[in-house]
Amino acid sequence: MTIAISAETLEAMSAVERSLYEEPLVITIAYTLAVITGLVTCVFLIMRKAVAIPLFIVSFISILIQMGYALLLSPLLEVQGAAASILPLIIIVGALLIWFSIQAKSKGWLH
């Protein structure tokens, strides 16, 4: 939605809301990397491939960058209020996926 939003829609928003869509390029890259590596890594996990572990770590670091910016440097909490407080669950899910893949490797489920 960030890259596909129309100029008219942006103009209709308040300045604070608009700033959420005008994030630095590095944050958009971190978000894209987190999503793509997370998806590909889940496929590798289903395929029982140990390459899932380092890819989950890359995805997790990308999540930390993107969520860190969203929660600490952007006006997200001001715009969305308490609804944005669910976002840290993504960080927990990422950490659990790393933990699970390491456990699966140690039990011989991944090769």
C-alpha positions in Angstrom: 0.0 0.0 0.0 2.9 2.3 0.7 4.1 2.3 -2.9 0.7 2.0 -4.5 -1.1 4.8 -2.7 -2.4 7.6 -4.9 -1.5 11.2 -4.6 -5.2 12.1 -4.1 -5.4 9.7 -1.1 -2.2 11.2 0.4 -3.5 14.7 0.0 -6.7 13.8 1.8 -4.8 12.7 4.9 -3.5 14.9 7.7 0.2 15.7 7.7 0.8 13.2 10.5 -1.0 10.4 8.7 0.8 11.3 5.5 4.2 11.0 7.2 3.5 7.3 7.8 3.6 6.8 4.1 6.7 8.9 3.5 9.1 6.7 5.3 12.8 6.5 4.4 13.7 4.0 1.6 15.8 1.9 4.0 12.6 1.2 6.0 10.7 0.1 2.9 13.7 -2.1 2.0 13.7 -3.6 5.5 10.0 -4.3 5.3 10.3 -5.9 1.9 13.3 -8.0 3.0 11.4 -9.2 6.1 8.4 -10.2 4.2 10.2 -12.0 1.3 12.7 -13.8 3.4 10.1 -14.7 6.0 7.9 -16.3 3.3 10.8 -18.1 1.5 12.1 -19.3 4.9 8.8 -20.8 5.9 8.8 -22.7 2.6 12.3 -24.0 3.4 11.1 -24.9 6.9 8.3 -27.0 5.4 10.8 -28.6 3.1 12.9 -29.4 6.2 16.0 -27.4 5.0 18.4 -26.1 7.6 19.0 -22.9 5.5 15.8 -21.7 7.3 17.8 -20.8 10.4 20.1 -18.0 8.9 17.2 -16.8 6.7 15.0 -16.4 9.7 17.7 -14.4 11.3 17.9 -12.1 8.3 14.1 -11.7 8.4 14.2 -11.1 12.1 16.8 -8.3 11.8 14.7 -6.7 9.1 11.7 -6.9 11.3 13.6 -5.2 14.2 14.7 -2.4 11.8 11.2 -1.8 10.4 9.4 -2.1 13.8 12.0 -0.1 15.6 11.4 2.8 13.2 7.7 2.4 13.2 7.4 2.3 17.0 10.2 4.7 18.0 10.8 7.2 15.2 7.5 7.5 13.3 4.2 9.0 14.5 2.5 5.5 14.3 1.4 5.4 17.9 0.0 8.9 17.6 -2.0 8.1 14.5 -3.2 4.6 15.3 -3.1 4.7 19.1 -3.6 1.4 21.0 -4.2 -0.5 17.8 -0.5 -0.2 17.0 0.5 -1.9 20.2 -0.1 -5.3 18.5 2.9 -4.8 16.2 5.5 -6.0 18.7 3.8 -9.5 18.4 5.5 -9.7 15.0 8.8 -9.5 16.8 7.8 -12.3 19.2 6.7 -14.4 16.3 10.0 -13.9 14.5 11.9 -14.8 17.6 9.8 -18.0 18.1 10.4 -19.0 14.5 14.2 -18.7 15.0 13.9 -20.7 18.2 11.7 -23.4 16.6 14.1 -23.8 13.6 17.1 -24.2 15.9 15.2 -26.8 17.9 14.2 -28.6 14.8 17.8 -28.6 13.6 19.0 -30.0 16.9 16.4 -32.8 16.8 17.4 -33.7 13.3 14.2 -32.6 11.6 16.1 -30.2 9.3 19.0 -31.2 7.0 
